[in-house]
Amino acid sequence: MIHSMTGYGRAVQTLRGREITVELRSVNNRFLDCSVKLPRIFGYAEEPVKQKVKEHVARGKVDVFINIRSTAEEEVQICLNKPVLEGYLKALHSMVEEYGVRDDISTSALSRLPDVFVVEKAEEDEAQNVADILSVAEEAIEAYNRMRQTEGAAMEADLRHRAAVILGYVEQVERRSPVTLQEYRQRLENKMREVLENTNIDESRILTEAAVYADKIAVDEETVRLRSHISQLEGLLDGGGAIGRKLDFLLQEMNRETNTIGSKGNDIQQARTVVEIKSELEKIREQIQNIE
C-alpha cells in the first residue's frame, strides 16, 4: 500500500483530568519535516512526539498541534511564605517602636502584602504526561494514515491505468517501427542512387550503407527499456511503502527513452504516439509528487 504525503488526522482523549487534543496535517516535501506545537509547560513532550511521527511517516511536511485543557480541579496548596512574613512583621514592629505609630497590625492587613502566601501545585509526573500525550498522538496518527492510505489507493489505481496506457502506445511504436525503418531505408537508397548515379559504386555497397544508416533510427532498444521501466513501476506499486523517490527516478528514465524514440526518424504517426506517451508521463509526474 502506498501513502499520499497529504493528510489530516485528529484525536481527543480525557486522561487524568486533562482533555488532550492532537491534530496532524501534512503537505508535500522532499524529506520529512515535522514540527510540533504544544503548551510551553509541556515542552518536554515535543521530541517524543516527533519520534512517534517518524515511526509512521517517511516524507512530507507534518505539522502537529497539541492542545491540553484541564477538566478537573487542580490540587493546590496555599502556604505561608514564612521568611517574607517574618520580615514584614519585624519591619512593622520596628516602625511602632521607633516612630510611635499605633500598632494596628492585623491578619487581613498582612494577607494583602505581596508574596505572603505561596501557591504550591502538585508535582507533575512528566513521564506519565508524555505517555498520555503519545497515546492520543498514536490515535491521531492512525486516523491520519487512514486518510493517506485512501488517497494512496486512488493514486495507485491511476498510476496503474496510465502505465497500461503507455504500454499500449509502446506496442503501437513497436508495430510501426519496422514499417518506418523500411520506408526510411528505401528513401535513403533512392537518395544515394540519385547522388551517385554517375559514379561507379557497387550496388551492394549502396544497399549496405543504406542499411547501416537506417538502423540508426531503430527504436527496439528504447521500447525494450520502456517495457522494463513499466514493469519496474508496477513492481514498486506491488511492494508499496515509501516509493516516491524511486518512482521519480524511474519516471526520468522513462522520459529519457521516450525522448530518444522521438528524436529518431521523422515518421508523423510515431511522433504523435510519442507526444501521447509524454502526456501520460507528465500526468504520472504530477501524481508521484504527492506519493510518500
C-alpha positions in Angstrom: 0.0 0.0 0.0 1.3 3.4 -0.9 0.6 6.6 1.0 -0.1 10.1 0.0 2.1 12.8 1.5 -1.0 15.0 2.2 -3.3 14.0 5.0 -5.2 15.0 8.2 -5.9 13.2 11.5 -7.4 14.2 14.8 -7.9 12.5 18.2 -9.2 13.6 21.6 -8.9 11.8 24.9 -9.6 12.8 28.5 -6.8 11.3 30.7 -6.2 12.1 34.4 -8.3 15.2 34.5 -6.9 16.6 31.2 -8.5 16.8 27.8 -5.8 16.2 25.2 -6.4 17.0 21.6 -3.8 16.1 18.9 -4.2 17.2 15.2 -1.8 16.3 12.3 -1.8 17.7 8.8 0.8 17.4 6.1 1.8 18.6 2.6 4.4 17.5 0.1 8.0 17.8 1.0 11.2 16.3 -0.3 12.2 15.0 3.1 10.4 14.6 6.5 10.0 17.9 8.2 8.0 17.6 11.4 7.0 20.5 13.7 5.2 20.2 17.0 3.2 23.0 18.7 2.1 22.4 22.2 1.7 24.4 25.5 5.0 25.6 26.8 4.8 23.9 30.1 4.6 20.5 28.3 7.6 21.4 26.0 9.4 18.3 27.3 7.0 16.2 25.2 8.0 17.7 21.8 10.8 15.4 20.9 9.0 12.2 21.9 6.1 13.3 19.7 8.4 13.9 16.8 9.9 10.4 17.2 6.4 8.9 17.2 5.7 10.6 13.9 8.9 9.4 12.4 7.9 5.8 13.2 4.9 6.2 10.8 5.9 8.8 8.3 8.8 8.8 5.8 8.3 12.1 3.9 6.3 15.3 4.0 6.0 18.5 6.0 4.0 17.4 9.0 2.5 19.9 11.5 1.3 18.5 14.8 -0.9 20.7 17.0 -1.5 19.6 20.7 -3.9 21.3 23.0 -4.2 20.3 26.7 -7.1 21.6 28.8 -7.7 20.8 32.5 -11.1 19.3 33.2 -10.8 18.8 36.9 -9.9 21.0 39.9 -6.2 21.2 40.3 -4.8 20.1 43.6 -3.1 23.2 45.0 -1.8 24.0 48.5 -1.6 27.6 49.9 1.3 28.0 52.3 2.7 30.9 54.3 5.9 32.3 52.9 7.4 32.5 56.5 10.7 34.3 55.7 8.8 37.0 53.9 6.1 37.3 56.6 8.6 37.4 59.4 10.4 40.2 57.5 7.2 42.2 57.2 6.5 41.7 61.0 10.0 42.8 62.0 9.8 45.9 59.9 6.3 46.8 61.2 7.3 46.3 64.9 10.3 48.4 64.3 8.0 51.1 62.8 5.9 51.0 66.0 8.9 51.2 68.4 10.9 53.9 66.6 8.1 56.2 65.4 5.4 55.6 68.0 2.7 54.8 65.5 -0.3 52.9 66.6 0.1 49.1 66.5 -2.8 48.0 64.4 -1.2 45.1 62.6 -4.0 42.6 61.6 -4.2 39.4 59.8 -6.2 41.0 57.0 -3.6 43.7 56.5 -0.8 41.2 56.5 -2.6 38.9 53.9 -2.7 41.8 51.4 1.1 42.2 51.5 3.0 40.9 48.4 4.3 37.3 48.5 3.0 36.5 51.9 1.4 33.4 50.5 2.8 30.7 48.2 0.6 28.6 46.0 2.1 25.2 45.5 0.8 22.8 42.8 1.1 19.0 43.0 4.4 17.9 41.4 4.0 16.9 37.7 4.8 13.4 36.6 6.5 14.2 33.3 6.8 10.6 32.2 3.1 10.0 32.7 2.2 13.2 30.9 4.4 12.2 27.9 2.8 8.7 27.9 -0.7 10.3 27.8 0.2 12.7 25.0 1.7 9.9 23.0 -1.4 7.8 23.5 -3.6 10.4 21.9 -0.9 11.2 19.2 -0.9 7.5 18.3 -4.7 7.6 17.7 -4.4 10.8 15.7 -1.6 9.2 13.5 -3.8 6.2 12.8 -6.6 8.5 11.5 -4.0 10.5 9.6 -2.6 7.3 8.0 -6.1 6.0 7.1 -6.7 9.2 5.1 -3.3 8.9 3.4 -3.9 5.3 2.5 -7.2 6.1 0.9 -5.6 8.8 -1.2 -2.7 6.5 -1.9 -5.0 3.7 -3.2 -6.6 6.2 -5.6 -3.2 7.3 -6.9 -2.0 3.7 -7.3 -5.1 2.9 -9.4 -4.5 5.9 -11.6 -0.8 5.1 -12.0 -1.5 1.5 -13.0 -4.1 2.7 -15.5 -1.6 5.2 -17.1 1.1 2.6 -17.1 -1.2 0.3 -19.1 -2.0 3.2 -21.5 1.7 3.9 -22.0 2.3 0.2 -22.7 -0.4 0.3 -25.4 1.4 3.2 -27.0 4.7 1.3 -26.8 3.1 -1.5 -28.7 2.0 0.9 -31.3 5.6 2.2 -31.7 6.8 -1.4 -32.0 4.2 -2.2 -34.7 5.0 0.9 -36.6 8.8 0.7 -36.2 9.5 -2.0 -39.0 7.4 0.0 -41.4 9.1 3.2 -40.6 12.5 1.6 -40.8 11.7 0.1 -44.3 10.4 3.4 -45.6 13.4 5.3 -44.3 15.8 2.7 -45.8 14.0 2.9 -49.2 14.2 6.7 -49.2 17.8 6.6 -48.3 18.6 4.1 -51.0 16.8 6.2 -53.6 18.6 9.3 -52.5 22.0 7.6 -52.6 21.4 6.3 -56.1 20.4 9.7 -57.2 23.5 11.3 -55.8 25.8 8.6 -57.0 24.2 7.7 -60.3 27.2 9.0 -62.3 29.8 7.2 -60.2 31.0 3.6 -60.4 29.9 2.3 -57.0 28.8 -1.3 -56.4 25.1 -1.7 -55.9 25.6 -3.8 -52.8 27.7 -1.1 -51.2 24.8 1.3 -51.6 22.4 -1.2 -50.0 24.9 -1.9 -47.2 25.4 1.8 -46.4 21.6 2.5 -46.5 21.0 -0.4 -44.1 23.7 0.9 -41.7 22.2 4.4 -41.6 18.6 3.1 -41.4 19.4 1.0 -38.4 20.3 4.2 -36.5 16.6 5.1 -36.4 15.6 1.7 -35.0 13.9 2.1 -31.6 13.9 -1.6 -30.5 16.3 -0.9 -27.6 14.3 2.0 -26.3 10.9 0.2 -26.4 12.5 -2.8 -24.6 13.8 -0.5 -21.9 10.4 1.3 -21.7 8.7 -2.0 -21.2 11.2 -2.8 -18.4 10.6 0.5 -16.7 6.8 0.0 -16.8 7.4 -3.5 -15.2 9.5 -1.9 -12.5 6.9 0.7 -11.9 4.3 -2.0 -11.3 6.7 -3.9 -9.1 7.2 -0.8 -6.9 3.5 -0.3 -6.6 3.1 -4.0 -5.7 5.7 -3.6 -2.9 4.2 -0.4 -1.5 5.9 1.6 1.2 7.8 4.9 0.7 8.5 4.6 -3.0 8.0 8.3 -4.1 11.7 9.0 -4.8 12.2 5.7 -6.6 9.2 6.4 -8.8 10.6 9.9 -9.6 13.9 8.4 -10.7 12.1 5.8 -12.8 10.0 8.5 -14.5 13.1 10.3 -15.5 14.4 7.2 -17.2 11.1 6.7 -19.0 11.2 10.3 -20.2 14.7 9.8 -21.5 13.7 6.7 -23.5 10.7 8.4 -24.9 12.7 11.5 -26.0 15.1 9.2 -27.7 12.3 7.5 -29.6 11.0 10.9 -30.6 14.4 12.0 -31.9 14.8 9.0 -34.2 13.3 9.3 -37.6 10.7 11.7 -38.8 7.6 9.5 -39.0 4.5 11.6 -38.3 2.5 8.7 -36.8 5.3 7.7 -34.5 5.8 11.4 -33.5 2.1 11.6 -32.5 2.5 8.4 -30.4 5.5 9.9 -28.6 3.5 13.0 -27.8 0.8 10.8 -26.2 3.4 8.9 -24.2 4.9 12.2 -22.9 1.4 13.4 -22.0 0.8 10.3 -19.9 4.3 10.6 -18.3 3.5 14.2 -17.3 0.3 13.1 -15.6 2.3 10.4 -13.7 4.8 13.0 -12.7 2.1 15.1 -11.2 0.8 12.2 -9.2 4.1 10.9 -7.8 4.9 14.4 -6.4 2.3 13.5 -3.8 3.5 10.0 -3.0 5.5 9.3 0.1 
